[in-house]
């Protein structure tokens, strides 16, 4: 009969158990650290991408605002002045086309500013947690706050302009003005209307003197608001926007970033 001898298993001492535990603990801990580092690197990469994209959006907005300030609003304001001067003349006989031209180019709305929301919308979904630099967060927040004030001024300007459009029915044919507006806008960004673009059927109706005077006052109020409120608001927008851009470019060392 064979006798099988089983090997004698030597018991591990406390040090060996402790070393095994320590190795397992270190392996798990290092795994957590590695995963956290990987996520941190990924988030940092996303953060930089968002900032670069926000800067590109803001530069587009700055260009649009600058165009409104130095070209669009002054251009339309000059035509509003022309419309006011024409309507204040003793007689409009033979000036039908000139009035329609001044009315159309003075009242066309080509300076409504709406920020580029491409990146901000994505960031709102992803969460501003990705933006770790507090100066950058504060700068973006200041810009967003400024736009709230901007919207109030813009809304007021739009209300004034809409009222003028409706009130113009006392002397102008709304179908003619609508068609002329489309012709002028078709030349965008030039937004121009030649006298030759205006049909011979475009006539000015004789308006009640009191109604005409009230309309002229509305034109003056609107024109004043454009220059003294909306234009100044846009200038302040550019100031805040420039400050925000400088903060972001400095914080992320991307001052040489190209659009």
HELIX and SHEET records of a PDB file:
HELIX    1   1 UNK A   14  UNK A   67  1                                  54    
HELIX    2   2 UNK A   68  UNK A   72  3                                   5    
HELIX    3   3 UNK A   73  UNK A   87  1                                  15    
HELIX    4   4 UNK A   96  UNK A  107  1                                  12    
HELIX    5   5 UNK A  118  UNK A  126  1                                   9    
HELIX    6   6 UNK A  128  UNK A  130  5                                   3    
HELIX    7   7 UNK A  134  UNK A  167  1                                  34    
HELIX    8   8 UNK A  168  UNK A  170  5                                   3    
HELIX    9   9 UNK A  174  UNK A  185  1                                  12    
HELIX   10  10 UNK A  195  UNK A  197  5                                   3    
HELIX   11  11 UNK A  209  UNK A  225  1                                  17    
HELIX   12  12 UNK A  226  UNK A  230  3                                   5    
HELIX   13  13 UNK A  231  UNK A  251  1                                  21    
END                                                                             
